[in-house]
Amino acid sequence: MTKLVYFAWVRERIGKGEEDIDLPDHVKTAGDLIAHLATLGEEYENALQFPKAIRVAINQEHVEHDEPIAGAREIGLFPPMTGG
């Protein structure tokens, strides 16, 4: 099981703040994860319709979409952040 945490409008569109999920073997990178989640239903598809805009953190460290997720304790998905 992998713990996923959703932030800001990603959380609002999916309808939950976090979940534990079993990932299929073909999900190897952060980008694979986003693509897989987008297939899980309309709310996920809506939240992740612009995958390049989604930021990812593995174990609370920002990573690129080609980063392997094997061994991750927690993966956070969130929109781009703005200053203010």
C-alpha positions in Angstrom: 0.0 0.0 0.0 1.1 3.5 -0.8 -0.2 6.5 1.0 -1.3 9.3 -1.3 -1.9 12.8 0.0 -3.8 15.4 -2.1 -3.6 19.2 -1.6 -5.5 22.3 -2.7 -7.7 21.9 -5.8 -6.4 18.4 -6.4 -7.9 17.4 -3.0 -11.1 19.3 -3.8 -11.6 17.7 -7.2 -10.9 14.2 -6.0 -13.0 14.7 -3.0 -10.6 13.4 -0.3 -7.4 14.5 1.4 -5.6 11.2 1.4 -5.9 7.5 0.7 -3.9 4.3 0.8 -3.8 2.5 -2.5 -2.3 -0.6 -4.0 -0.5 0.3 -7.2 -0.2 -2.0 -10.2 3.3 -3.2 -11.1 3.5 -1.0 -14.2 3.4 2.2 -12.1 7.1 2.9 -11.6 7.4 6.7 -11.7 5.6 9.8 -10.4 4.3 10.4 -14.0 3.1 6.8 -14.2 1.2 7.3 -10.9 -0.6 10.5 -12.2 -1.5 8.6 -15.5 -2.8 5.6 -13.5 -4.8 7.7 -11.1 -6.5 9.6 -13.9 -8.1 6.2 -15.0 -9.7 5.6 -11.6 -12.9 7.7 -12.2 -14.2 11.0 -13.3 -13.1 12.9 -10.2 -9.5 11.7 -10.7 -9.6 12.4 -14.4 -10.9 15.9 -13.7 -8.2 16.7 -11.1 -5.4 15.3 -13.2 -6.4 16.4 -16.7 -3.3 18.6 -17.0 -0.6 16.2 -15.7 2.3 18.5 -16.4 0.8 21.0 -14.0 0.7 18.5 -11.1 3.6 18.7 -8.7 4.7 15.6 -6.8 6.5 15.1 -3.5 7.9 11.7 -2.4 8.4 11.5 1.3 8.0 15.2 1.5 10.6 16.1 -1.1 9.7 17.6 -4.5 10.5 15.4 -7.4 10.2 15.4 -11.2 7.7 13.1 -13.0 10.4 10.7 -14.0 11.4 10.0 -10.4 10.9 6.3 -9.4 8.3 5.8 -6.6 9.5 2.4 -5.4 9.7 2.4 -1.6 7.9 5.7 -1.1 6.1 5.9 2.3 4.1 8.9 1.2 3.4 10.6 -2.2 1.8 14.1 -2.3 0.1 15.5 -5.3 -0.6 19.2 -5.6 -1.0 22.1 -8.1 1.7 24.6 -8.8 2.3 26.9 -5.8 2.2 30.7 -6.1 3.8 33.2 -3.8 1.9 35.8 -1.8 
